[in-house]
Amino acid sequence: MSEVFFYHLTTSSLGQTLSQLLERTLQNNWRVQLRSSDENALARLDAQLWGGNSPDFLPHGISGGAHDADQPILLTTGSQNTNDAKALMLVFGAKTSPAEVAQYARVSLVFNGNDEAELQAARADWKALTDAGVRAKYWSQASGRWEMKAEKN
């Protein structure tokens, strides 16, 4: 059954967190669609993933290329699952719906908890998705390490 993991960033950067999440997701042999609401942010994420903090290369591409279907990690602003992803990661205000969540094994919504607008948007997304019956877990790093703070089944 599909579920959404909310990641409330307070100490780690988005780049650090995404590198860790993407590595784990690829270890599950899942392809990933990484969606942003901001195309400029995708270009920055692309550069971070090429350099990255990880000793392991994170193979990826930006959507719109000839090989989108082959990408293990596809960065996009669109909603088409062109790389047959099992995981969807949402950043910079990207949205999903309960119907879309059901198409993935896992959806991760990663947001900056130090940005009041992102925090309020994530709270609204939590309410909308859980009110629709979507299973969700809320992870926070307020204590310095990741801890599950809430769960809705």
Contacts in CASP RR format, 6 or more apart in sequence:
PFRMAT RR
TARGET T0000
AUTHOR 0000-0000-0000
METHOD contacts of the structure
MODEL  1
MSEVFFYHLTTSSLGQTLSQLLERTLQNNWRVQLRSSDENALARLDAQLW
GGNSPDFLPHGISGGAHDADQPILLTTGSQNTNDAKALMLVFGAKTSPAE
VAQYARVSLVFNGNDEAELQAARADWKALTDAGVRAKYWSQASGRWEMKA
EKN
1 135 0 8 1.000
2 101 0 8 1.000
2 102 0 8 1.000
2 103 0 8 1.000
2 104 0 8 1.000
2 105 0 8 1.000
2 106 0 8 1.000
2 107 0 8 1.000
2 134 0 8 1.000
2 135 0 8 1.000
3 101 0 8 1.000
3 106 0 8 1.000
3 107 0 8 1.000
3 134 0 8 1.000
3 135 0 8 1.000
3 136 0 8 1.000
3 137 0 8 1.000
4 96 0 8 1.000
4 101 0 8 1.000
4 106 0 8 1.000
4 107 0 8 1.000
4 108 0 8 1.000
4 109 0 8 1.000
4 129 0 8 1.000
4 134 0 8 1.000
4 135 0 8 1.000
4 136 0 8 1.000
4 137 0 8 1.000
5 106 0 8 1.000
5 107 0 8 1.000
5 108 0 8 1.000
5 109 0 8 1.000
5 136 0 8 1.000
5 137 0 8 1.000
5 139 0 8 1.000
6 108 0 8 1.000
6 109 0 8 1.000
6 111 0 8 1.000
6 122 0 8 1.000
6 125 0 8 1.000
6 126 0 8 1.000
6 136 0 8 1.000
6 137 0 8 1.000
6 138 0 8 1.000
6 139 0 8 1.000
7 17 0 8 1.000
7 21 0 8 1.000
7 108 0 8 1.000
7 109 0 8 1.000
7 110 0 8 1.000
7 111 0 8 1.000
7 139 0 8 1.000
7 146 0 8 1.000
8 111 0 8 1.000
8 113 0 8 1.000
8 119 0 8 1.000
8 122 0 8 1.000
8 138 0 8 1.000
8 139 0 8 1.000
8 140 0 8 1.000
8 141 0 8 1.000
8 142 0 8 1.000
8 149 0 8 1.000
9 17 0 8 1.000
9 110 0 8 1.000
9 111 0 8 1.000
9 112 0 8 1.000
9 113 0 8 1.000
9 114 0 8 1.000
9 141 0 8 1.000
10 113 0 8 1.000
10 114 0 8 1.000
10 140 0 8 1.000
10 141 0 8 1.000
10 142 0 8 1.000
10 144 0 8 1.000
11 141 0 8 1.000
11 144 0 8 1.000
12 141 0 8 1.000
14 45 0 8 1.000
14 91 0 8 1.000
14 110 0 8 1.000
14 112 0 8 1.000
15 45 0 8 1.000
15 48 0 8 1.000
15 52 0 8 1.000
15 53 0 8 1.000
16 53 0 8 1.000
17 110 0 8 1.000
18 34 0 8 1.000
18 45 0 8 1.000
18 48 0 8 1.000
18 49 0 8 1.000
18 89 0 8 1.000
18 91 0 8 1.000
18 110 0 8 1.000
19 48 0 8 1.000
19 49 0 8 1.000
19 52 0 8 1.000
19 53 0 8 1.000
19 54 0 8 1.000
19 58 0 8 1.000
20 54 0 8 1.000
21 89 0 8 1.000
21 108 0 8 1.000
21 110 0 8 1.000
22 32 0 8 1.000
22 34 0 8 1.000
22 49 0 8 1.000
22 58 0 8 1.000
22 73 0 8 1.000
22 89 0 8 1.000
23 54 0 8 1.000
23 56 0 8 1.000
23 58 0 8 1.000
25 32 0 8 1.000
25 87 0 8 1.000
25 89 0 8 1.000
25 106 0 8 1.000
26 32 0 8 1.000
26 58 0 8 1.000
26 72 0 8 1.000
26 73 0 8 1.000
28 86 0 8 1.000
28 87 0 8 1.000
30 85 0 8 1.000
30 86 0 8 1.000
30 87 0 8 1.000
30 105 0 8 1.000
30 106 0 8 1.000
31 71 0 8 1.000
31 72 0 8 1.000
31 73 0 8 1.000
31 74 0 8 1.000
31 83 0 8 1.000
31 84 0 8 1.000
31 85 0 8 1.000
31 86 0 8 1.000
31 87 0 8 1.000
32 72 0 8 1.000
32 73 0 8 1.000
32 74 0 8 1.000
32 85 0 8 1.000
32 86 0 8 1.000
32 87 0 8 1.000
32 88 0 8 1.000
32 89 0 8 1.000
33 74 0 8 1.000
33 76 0 8 1.000
33 81 0 8 1.000
33 83 0 8 1.000
33 85 0 8 1.000
33 87 0 8 1.000
33 88 0 8 1.000
33 89 0 8 1.000
34 45 0 8 1.000
34 60 0 8 1.000
34 73 0 8 1.000
34 74 0 8 1.000
34 75 0 8 1.000
34 76 0 8 1.000
34 89 0 8 1.000
34 91 0 8 1.000
35 76 0 8 1.000
35 77 0 8 1.000
35 78 0 8 1.000
35 79 0 8 1.000
35 88 0 8 1.000
35 89 0 8 1.000
35 90 0 8 1.000
35 91 0 8 1.000
35 94 0 8 1.000
36 42 0 8 1.000
36 45 0 8 1.000
36 75 0 8 1.000
36 76 0 8 1.000
36 77 0 8 1.000
36 90 0 8 1.000
36 91 0 8 1.000
36 92 0 8 1.000
36 93 0 8 1.000
36 94 0 8 1.000
37 77 0 8 1.000
37 92 0 8 1.000
37 93 0 8 1.000
37 94 0 8 1.000
37 95 0 8 1.000
38 77 0 8 1.000
38 92 0 8 1.000
38 93 0 8 1.000
39 77 0 8 1.000
41 91 0 8 1.000
41 92 0 8 1.000
42 62 0 8 1.000
42 75 0 8 1.000
42 76 0 8 1.000
42 77 0 8 1.000
43 62 0 8 1.000
45 75 0 8 1.000
45 91 0 8 1.000
46 60 0 8 1.000
46 61 0 8 1.000
46 62 0 8 1.000
46 75 0 8 1.000
49 58 0 8 1.000
49 60 0 8 1.000
49 73 0 8 1.000
49 75 0 8 1.000
52 58 0 8 1.000
58 73 0 8 1.000
59 71 0 8 1.000
59 72 0 8 1.000
59 73 0 8 1.000
60 71 0 8 1.000
60 72 0 8 1.000
60 73 0 8 1.000
60 74 0 8 1.000
60 75 0 8 1.000
61 68 0 8 1.000
61 71 0 8 1.000
61 73 0 8 1.000
61 74 0 8 1.000
61 75 0 8 1.000
62 74 0 8 1.000
62 75 0 8 1.000
62 76 0 8 1.000
63 74 0 8 1.000
63 75 0 8 1.000
63 76 0 8 1.000
63 77 0 8 1.000
63 78 0 8 1.000
63 82 0 8 1.000
68 74 0 8 1.000
68 82 0 8 1.000
68 83 0 8 1.000
69 82 0 8 1.000
69 83 0 8 1.000
69 84 0 8 1.000
70 83 0 8 1.000
71 83 0 8 1.000
72 83 0 8 1.000
74 82 0 8 1.000
74 83 0 8 1.000
74 85 0 8 1.000
76 82 0 8 1.000
77 94 0 8 1.000
79 100 0 8 1.000
81 88 0 8 1.000
81 103 0 8 1.000
85 104 0 8 1.000
86 104 0 8 1.000
86 105 0 8 1.000
86 106 0 8 1.000
87 104 0 8 1.000
87 105 0 8 1.000
87 106 0 8 1.000
87 107 0 8 1.000
87 108 0 8 1.000
88 96 0 8 1.000
88 100 0 8 1.000
88 101 0 8 1.000
88 104 0 8 1.000
88 106 0 8 1.000
88 107 0 8 1.000
88 108 0 8 1.000
89 107 0 8 1.000
89 108 0 8 1.000
89 109 0 8 1.000
89 110 0 8 1.000
90 96 0 8 1.000
90 107 0 8 1.000
90 108 0 8 1.000
90 109 0 8 1.000
90 110 0 8 1.000
91 110 0 8 1.000
91 111 0 8 1.000
93 111 0 8 1.000
93 118 0 8 1.000
93 121 0 8 1.000
95 125 0 8 1.000
96 107 0 8 1.000
96 109 0 8 1.000
96 125 0 8 1.000
96 129 0 8 1.000
98 129 0 8 1.000
98 132 0 8 1.000
98 133 0 8 1.000
98 134 0 8 1.000
100 107 0 8 1.000
101 107 0 8 1.000
101 129 0 8 1.000
101 134 0 8 1.000
109 122 0 8 1.000
109 125 0 8 1.000
111 118 0 8 1.000
111 119 0 8 1.000
111 121 0 8 1.000
111 122 0 8 1.000
112 118 0 8 1.000
112 119 0 8 1.000
113 119 0 8 1.000
113 122 0 8 1.000
126 136 0 8 1.000
126 138 0 8 1.000
129 136 0 8 1.000
130 136 0 8 1.000
130 152 0 8 1.000
133 152 0 8 1.000
134 152 0 8 1.000
135 152 0 8 1.000
135 153 0 8 1.000
136 150 0 8 1.000
136 151 0 8 1.000
136 152 0 8 1.000
137 148 0 8 1.000
137 150 0 8 1.000
137 151 0 8 1.000
138 148 0 8 1.000
138 149 0 8 1.000
138 150 0 8 1.000
138 151 0 8 1.000
139 146 0 8 1.000
139 147 0 8 1.000
139 148 0 8 1.000
139 149 0 8 1.000
140 146 0 8 1.000
140 147 0 8 1.000
140 149 0 8 1.000
141 147 0 8 1.000
END
